Each structure stands twice: as structure tokens, then as C-alpha cells.
């Protein structure tokens, strides 16, 4: 073996696989045998002198660092480390030289070796001083811990994954029941630290089950009768509160005596609360359905009873169904056993809690009004409401209003999710009921309108088929008798009576048309004339009588375009100047279109020369190639006749 005093001494090499044929005693440990032991070592062995230069390496060192032995001898051990570690390593060597002893190198830190090809690998180094020939050398045992580091990294990843699980993971010994591992979810679940839990057992966390009960539960797993078991129980936290949990215990396969129990523990507080809230909501809806079904569907009584029952279930003093009418808040239905209520045509929307629901387009829950800028609902006057729960009502997909409940007292606890879900369902039910009421009202109006139309048609048929025929027959008989009467006065009276009958028949026919026409006038020119006279009813103070003759719908559009404004202006002039109590409108179509407006008013003054109104009528007629006249009636009043061709040519300027 080469030494510092004789560096030229030959290095003794031996075959580490050669069999040893003699006992290993102190007097038989010669250089060859010692060297064989060094070469056979599973770890790298490096001997360095006081300056840190390599004086001896074994075969495993060559394998670890990728160097030939000749390349390593005389090389500084610093070169076997990455550059970033070399300065620190030189400092470590200096301190070690001052106090040489057997120890691990860089305990608690990550060490890396540098192979000849530049790659790094994790190592573990143990140091021992070697004193010989008056010199101190250092023996370094180098171990490649790549597999261990990889295994530890994998274990860290697994622990990190387990710690990311919200559920608690408890691993414990089936014999002692002591925990050997807990994840962060378990720590958060029970409030103990990880170190505290590793000194505990399930008995420390469960206030219900004792040692015997636990072992009885686990026995089927130990016997292999089942692969897992689930139980609902409680865990007592460090602060003394009990948490309902669902525990799944499994006994994974493994080496006998080394198989741990694994318990997955889930906090089921929210699940139990949700189940309880669901049961409460179902009970509320059953109660509400029973109460509401006793009243006629959609009736005011049903809404009032619904508000009473819901207020009782929610523990409130007031229930309101309201609608939004523009910027107004209108109370449709309200119930309160104690509060004096005020209902009017509406209140300003901005002054109500309803505006909060409108702004958010969602349910609003306030358990203490100090959190709100609002002081109360207008329908309860000056009473301050301390708690409020309101939900929107939608009708045909549009926001209609709100259904809300309130009290003068603050809530002992916040509105629960069950309360809010209940009100959302109630808001949906109210919206559907209002939709049904509106549909029923529209259907009722349609049926009533149809009944009125049918009655009008029946009356019109009776007038046409019976009354007119009888009047016409009576007129024909009278007209036939006129020629046989010699008395002039009597004959004149009969002729006047025949004329009166003809006029009556025309008026009845006009009335028949009115009965057969829709209340809005219907389509076409007839409808426009009827709508116009209806509009001017309030202006005139009475309804004008309208009579049609001829093919009214055949009037050319260019004529109709001027006829309607002409009629409007003529009737407006009557309302302004005539002081009439009756107006008759005749629209006749033959070779020409004649519009005649007759009133019983004061008539035209003797000095009348035509104002702007009459001039406008004349101008419209002239543009169509016609004329307009205004004459005093034979018995007073005014007769306006507006005549134009049925088929006008080009409009005149």
C-alpha cells in the first residue's frame, strides 16, 4: 500500500473474489488480505492525506465516480464534489484537521458527488482519522443514496397528497391502537397537533366507544371476514366540541405483524345539517300545501292563508306579496296578526326592502337591520323591522314583485339555508299562481267578449231578419195606400211616415253594422271611422251616429288618406263652435265618395265666409278633384258635404 513516507511503494492489488483458505486472526491479516477486504467493501473508500489529496481508493469508488484508479490518486478530494460545495468543503476539512474524530460528514445537509461525466448524485459520507507513521490521514466512506433519496421523495409526495385531502387519514396499529400516521386533514378535523396525535389512539378521540367496543368492531377485519367497515360516530375535538363523522376502516394486505389499520374519517356536519334542512323544508311545504289547498286556488283567501302559514313556519310577524308598478311598490296581499297595516295605491319603490331584491335580482336575507340602511316597510308605518327575508316573484319570465316576511325582533340566529330555499320555492309557487290568475282573467275576458259578440250578432240578425223586414213591409203598404187617398193632408202625412220609415231602416242598418263590428272598430276604413268617432266621444260630450252605405272598403287609399283627417277636423269644429247635442255622420260610396256631417248646433253665422277649418276641408277635396260645402240645415245646425271621385286621378297641387 502506498504511504505518504514512501509514495513510490507499489499498490498491492488482490482479487476480492479469491477464496480465503485460512482463519482471519491478527497474525494472518497481512497486506494482501486487508486490501482484499477494502476492495470488497460495498461503499466507496477514499483515503486522503493532510492536504486533502487522494492516496488510496477502492474499486467501488471507481464505480461511483467513473474514474480510473490512476486518475484519482493524487487528485484533491474537492474535485469529487460540485463546484458550489467546494469552498464549504475546504472549510470543513480545516476544522476536521483541528479535531479529527469519527463522524458523519455534513450531518443534516444534502451532499452530492460529482462524476467524471459531470453528473451529480446524492451521497452520504462518514469520516474517520487514521494515524500511522506519525501522520494523520482521513478515511472517507462514500455511499450512493440515490435510491433512498428517490424513495424519500416519493414518500414526501404521498404525504403531501394525503395532507391535501380534507378528510382525516389515521393509520394505527391493530394491537395497541396507537396512531402511527395522521394527515393534515386529521389535524384540522380534531384540533390536535400531529405530534400529539401520534401519542394517541382512537379511544382518545371517541367519547362513545371504549376499548372493548373498538376491538369488537375491528375483529371481523382482523379475521378477514370483511374488507372494510363503515360507522357513523363522533370525534371530540381538542376544544371539547363533538363533530359527527363517518369512519371507513380498512385493513390493507401486508406482511404478518406489519399490517396497519387505515381509517378515513369524514366530517359530516354539513351533510347532516343539509338532511335536517331538507326534512324541515319538506315538512314546511307539506304544511303549506295542506293549508293552501283548503282555499280556492289563486283566491285572495288562499294568498292570505299562505302568508299566515309561512309566517308561522318562519317565525315572523308579517307576510307580504307585492308587485312592482313602474317606480311604485304595491301591496297585493298582506298578513300580520299584530301590526297595524296600511295599504294604499302604492309606495315609492326606493323606500322599501323590495328595492333590495330588485337591485340584486335575488333573495335578500337580513337577520339584523343594523346592517341595512332601511328602517321598515311602508305598509307597517313607523314600526321598525329588525329581520327580513324576501325573494323575487317572476311572472312569464319577468320580475313581477316580491314575497317577503319580516319581524320587529332580531333573529336569534341567521336565516338558515332551509329558510332561504323554502322562500325561493314559495316565490316560484306564488309566481305560477299569479300567472294562472292572469291567464284565467284573460280567458274570462275573452269568453265575456265572445258572449257579447254573439249577443250582438244575434240582435243584429233579429233586427235585420225581423224588424227591418216588418218596417219595410209596413212602408210598402203605406206607400201603396198613398195613391188611393184623395185627401191631400192625409196623403202628405202618409208620405212623411214612409220617409220616416225609410230613415229608420237606414239608422237600424247602421246600428246593425255597429253591433257586428268589433269594439275596437276592426280593420279597414270602417274601423278607422268608428275608432275616430269613439275617440271624439269625450270631446263632443256624446257619441256621433255613424251610417255607412255602399262598398266602403273599395275606397281608394289616396281618398282614405284625406277622408279620415277631414272627418276629424269636421267633428273637432263641431265640438269647438257648434254647441251641438247630436251629430250624424254619413259615408256613402257610389260613383263618388260622399262624407256628410250634420249637427244640430247653432249653425253657420250669416256673415260666415269660411274659416281655416273649412278651408282645410276644401283644399283636401280640391286636391282629389272634388269639392266641399258647408250649409245651414233646414231646421238649424250645419251640414258639411265633402265629395271626391271614387277613383281620383293624379293629386292636384
ChimeraX attribute file (.defattr): number of C-alpha atoms within 10 A of each C-alpha:
attribute: neighborCount
match mode: 1-to-1
recipient: residues
	/A:1	15
	/A:2	13
	/A:3	17
	/A:4	16
	/A:5	10
	/A:6	9
	/A:7	11
	/A:8	10
	/A:9	11
	/A:10	10
	/A:11	12
	/A:12	12
	/A:13	14
	/A:14	16
	/A:15	13
	/A:16	17
	/A:17	10
	/A:18	8
	/A:19	7
	/A:20	10
	/A:21	6
	/A:22	7
	/A:23	9
	/A:24	11
	/A:25	8
	/A:26	7
	/A:27	7
	/A:28	12
	/A:29	12
	/A:30	11
	/A:31	13
	/A:32	16
	/A:33	17
	/A:34	14
	/A:35	19
	/A:36	19
	/A:37	15
	/A:38	19
	/A:39	22
	/A:40	16
	/A:41	15
	/A:42	14
	/A:43	21
	/A:44	23
	/A:45	23
	/A:46	22
	/A:47	22
	/A:48	25
	/A:49	20
	/A:50	14
	/A:51	13
	/A:52	18
	/A:53	20
	/A:54	22
	/A:55	21
	/A:56	21
	/A:57	22
	/A:58	22
	/A:59	18
	/A:60	20
	/A:61	24
	/A:62	19
	/A:63	14
	/A:64	19
	/A:65	20
	/A:66	15
	/A:67	14
	/A:68	14
	/A:69	14
	/A:70	11
	/A:71	10
	/A:72	22
	/A:73	17
	/A:74	14
	/A:75	15
	/A:76	16
	/A:77	21
	/A:78	20
	/A:79	16
	/A:80	18
	/A:81	18
	/A:82	17
	/A:83	12
	/A:84	8
	/A:85	14
	/A:86	15
	/A:87	10
	/A:88	11
	/A:89	17
	/A:90	15
	/A:91	11
	/A:92	13
	/A:93	18
	/A:94	14
	/A:95	11
	/A:96	18
	/A:97	16
	/A:98	8
	/A:99	10
	/A:100	17
	/A:101	13
	/A:102	15
	/A:103	14
	/A:104	14
	/A:105	20
	/A:106	13
	/A:107	11
	/A:108	7
	/A:109	8
	/A:110	10
	/A:111	18
	/A:112	20
	/A:113	23
	/A:114	20
	/A:115	19
	/A:116	15
	/A:117	9
	/A:118	12
	/A:119	11
	/A:120	16
	/A:121	18
	/A:122	17
	/A:123	18
	/A:124	21
	/A:125	20
	/A:126	16
	/A:127	19
	/A:128	18
	/A:129	19
	/A:130	17
	/A:131	10
	/A:132	10
	/A:133	9
	/A:134	7
	/A:135	12
	/A:136	16
	/A:137	24
	/A:138	25
	/A:139	21
	/A:140	24
	/A:141	21
	/A:142	21
	/A:143	19
	/A:144	17
	/A:145	15
	/A:146	14
	/A:147	10
	/A:148	11
	/A:149	15
	/A:150	12
	/A:151	12
	/A:152	12
	/A:153	12
	/A:154	12
	/A:155	12
	/A:156	12
	/A:157	12
	/A:158	12
	/A:159	15
	/A:160	13
	/A:161	11
	/A:162	17
	/A:163	18
	/A:164	12
	/A:165	13
	/A:166	16
	/A:167	22
	/A:168	24
	/A:169	23
	/A:170	24
	/A:171	23
	/A:172	22
	/A:173	17
	/A:174	20
	/A:175	10
	/A:176	8
	/A:177	18
	/A:178	19
	/A:179	21
	/A:180	16
	/A:181	18
	/A:182	23
	/A:183	21
	/A:184	19
	/A:185	20
	/A:186	25
	/A:187	21
	/A:188	15
	/A:189	20
	/A:190	21
	/A:191	16
	/A:192	15
	/A:193	14
	/A:194	15
	/A:195	11
	/A:196	11
	/A:197	22
	/A:198	17
	/A:199	11
	/A:200	15
	/A:201	19
	/A:202	19
	/A:203	16
	/A:204	15
	/A:205	17
	/A:206	17
	/A:207	13
	/A:208	11
	/A:209	16
	/A:210	12
	/A:211	12
	/A:212	9
	/A:213	11
	/A:214	14
	/A:215	15
	/A:216	10
	/A:217	16
	/A:218	19
	/A:219	13
	/A:220	14
	/A:221	19
	/A:222	16
	/A:223	9
	/A:224	10
	/A:225	9
	/A:226	13
	/A:227	14
	/A:228	16
	/A:229	15
	/A:230	14
	/A:231	12
	/A:232	12
	/A:233	17
	/A:234	20
	/A:235	24
	/A:236	18
	/A:237	18
	/A:238	13
	/A:239	9
	/A:240	10
	/A:241	10
	/A:242	16
	/A:243	18
	/A:244	18
	/A:245	21
	/A:246	20
	/A:247	21
	/A:248	16
	/A:249	21
	/A:250	20
	/A:251	20
	/A:252	12
	/A:253	11
	/A:254	9
	/A:255	7
	/A:256	6
	/A:257	9
	/A:258	10
	/A:259	15
	/A:260	21
	/A:261	22
	/A:262	21
	/A:263	22
	/A:264	17
	/A:265	25
	/A:266	20
	/A:267	20
	/A:268	16
	/A:269	13
	/A:270	10
	/A:271	11
	/A:272	13
	/A:273	13
	/A:274	14
	/A:275	13
	/A:276	13
	/A:277	18
	/A:278	16
	/A:279	13
	/A:280	16
	/A:281	21
	/A:282	14
	/A:283	13
	/A:284	20
	/A:285	17
	/A:286	12
	/A:287	16
	/A:288	19
	/A:289	13
	/A:290	13
	/A:291	16
	/A:292	21
	/A:293	13
	/A:294	11
	/A:295	16
	/A:296	11
	/A:297	14
	/A:298	18
	/A:299	14
	/A:300	14
	/A:301	15
	/A:302	18
	/A:303	24
	/A:304	20
	/A:305	20
	/A:306	24
	/A:307	26
	/A:308	22
	/A:309	21
	/A:310	24
	/A:311	21
	/A:312	14
	/A:313	18
	/A:314	17
	/A:315	13
	/A:316	20
	/A:317	20
	/A:318	25
	/A:319	27
	/A:320	24
	/A:321	24
	/A:322	21
	/A:323	22
	/A:324	20
	/A:325	15
	/A:326	9
	/A:327	12
	/A:328	16
	/A:329	25
	/A:330	21
	/A:331	21
	/A:332	16
	/A:333	18
	/A:334	23
	/A:335	22
	/A:336	20
	/A:337	10
	/A:338	8
	/A:339	15
	/A:340	11
	/A:341	14
	/A:342	11
	/A:343	14
	/A:344	11
	/A:345	10
	/A:346	18
	/A:347	19
	/A:348	15
	/A:349	20
	/A:350	14
	/A:351	16
	/A:352	18
	/A:353	23
	/A:354	23
	/A:355	18
	/A:356	19
	/A:357	22
	/A:358	20
	/A:359	8
	/A:360	10
	/A:361	13
	/A:362	15
	/A:363	20
	/A:364	18
	/A:365	20
	/A:366	18
	/A:367	20
	/A:368	18
	/A:369	19
	/A:370	12
	/A:371	9
	/A:372	13
	/A:373	8
	/A:374	16
	/A:375	16
	/A:376	22
	/A:377	19
	/A:378	21
	/A:379	20
	/A:380	16
	/A:381	12
	/A:382	10
	/A:383	15
	/A:384	15
	/A:385	20
	/A:386	21
	/A:387	24
	/A:388	25
	/A:389	23
	/A:390	26
	/A:391	28
	/A:392	30
	/A:393	27
	/A:394	19
	/A:395	18
	/A:396	10
	/A:397	8
	/A:398	10
	/A:399	15
	/A:400	17
	/A:401	26
	/A:402	28
	/A:403	27
	/A:404	28
	/A:405	26
	/A:406	27
	/A:407	23
	/A:408	18
	/A:409	16
	/A:410	17
	/A:411	18
	/A:412	8
	/A:413	8
	/A:414	13
	/A:415	16
	/A:416	11
	/A:417	14
	/A:418	20
	/A:419	18
	/A:420	19
	/A:421	16
	/A:422	22
	/A:423	23
	/A:424	19
	/A:425	14
	/A:426	22
	/A:427	23
	/A:428	18
	/A:429	14
	/A:430	22
	/A:431	24
	/A:432	17
	/A:433	17
	/A:434	19
	/A:435	16
	/A:436	15
	/A:437	15
	/A:438	14
	/A:439	12
	/A:440	13
	/A:441	12
	/A:442	12
	/A:443	12
	/A:444	12
	/A:445	12
	/A:446	12
	/A:447	12
	/A:448	12
	/A:449	14
	/A:450	12
	/A:451	12
	/A:452	13
	/A:453	17
	/A:454	14
	/A:455	14
	/A:456	19
	/A:457	17
	/A:458	14
	/A:459	15
	/A:460	21
	/A:461	16
	/A:462	14
	/A:463	18
	/A:464	16
	/A:465	11
	/A:466	12
	/A:467	15
	/A:468	20
	/A:469	14
	/A:470	13
	/A:471	16
	/A:472	17
	/A:473	12
	/A:474	14
	/A:475	21
	/A:476	14
	/A:477	12
	/A:478	17
	/A:479	17
	/A:480	11
	/A:481	13
	/A:482	19
	/A:483	9
	/A:484	9
	/A:485	13
	/A:486	9
	/A:487	9
	/A:488	10
	/A:489	10
	/A:490	12
	/A:491	18
	/A:492	13
	/A:493	12
	/A:494	18
	/A:495	17
	/A:496	12
	/A:497	15
	/A:498	21
	/A:499	14
	/A:500	13
	/A:501	19
	/A:502	16
	/A:503	12
	/A:504	15
	/A:505	20
	/A:506	16
	/A:507	16
	/A:508	18
	/A:509	19
	/A:510	18
	/A:511	18
	/A:512	20
	/A:513	18
	/A:514	21
	/A:515	20
	/A:516	20
	/A:517	18
	/A:518	15
	/A:519	14
	/A:520	11
	/A:521	19
	/A:522	15
	/A:523	11
	/A:524	12
	/A:525	19
	/A:526	19
	/A:527	16
	/A:528	16
	/A:529	20
	/A:530	20
	/A:531	16
	/A:532	17
	/A:533	22
	/A:534	17
	/A:535	13
	/A:536	17
	/A:537	15
	/A:538	11
	/A:539	15
	/A:540	21
	/A:541	12
	/A:542	15
	/A:543	17
	/A:544	21
	/A:545	18
	/A:546	20
	/A:547	20
	/A:548	20
	/A:549	14
	/A:550	13
	/A:551	11
	/A:552	17
	/A:553	13
	/A:554	13
	/A:555	19
	/A:556	14
	/A:557	12
	/A:558	15
	/A:559	18
	/A:560	18
	/A:561	12
	/A:562	15
	/A:563	24
	/A:564	15
	/A:565	15
	/A:566	21
	/A:567	20
	/A:568	15
	/A:569	15
	/A:570	19
	/A:571	24
	/A:572	16
	/A:573	15
	/A:574	25
	/A:575	20
	/A:576	11
	/A:577	12
	/A:578	18
	/A:579	16
	/A:580	20
	/A:581	15
	/A:582	17
	/A:583	22
	/A:584	15
	/A:585	20
	/A:586	17
	/A:587	19
	/A:588	18
	/A:589	19
	/A:590	13
	/A:591	11
	/A:592	15
	/A:593	24
	/A:594	21
	/A:595	20
	/A:596	21
	/A:597	23
	/A:598	26
	/A:599	24
	/A:600	20
	/A:601	20
	/A:602	16
	/A:603	21
	/A:604	19
	/A:605	8
	/A:606	7
	/A:607	6
	/A:608	7
	/A:609	9
	/A:610	13
	/A:611	8
	/A:612	8
	/A:613	13
	/A:614	18
	/A:615	14
	/A:616	17
	/A:617	24
	/A:618	20
	/A:619	16
	/A:620	24
	/A:621	22
	/A:622	18
	/A:623	17
	/A:624	22
	/A:625	17
	/A:626	19
	/A:627	17
	/A:628	21
	/A:629	15
	/A:630	19
	/A:631	14
	/A:632	19
	/A:633	17
	/A:634	8
	/A:635	8
	/A:636	15
	/A:637	21
	/A:638	23
	/A:639	21
	/A:640	20
	/A:641	17
	/A:642	24
	/A:643	22
	/A:644	22
	/A:645	20
	/A:646	19
	/A:647	17
	/A:648	15
	/A:649	11
	/A:650	10
	/A:651	11
	/A:652	11
	/A:653	8
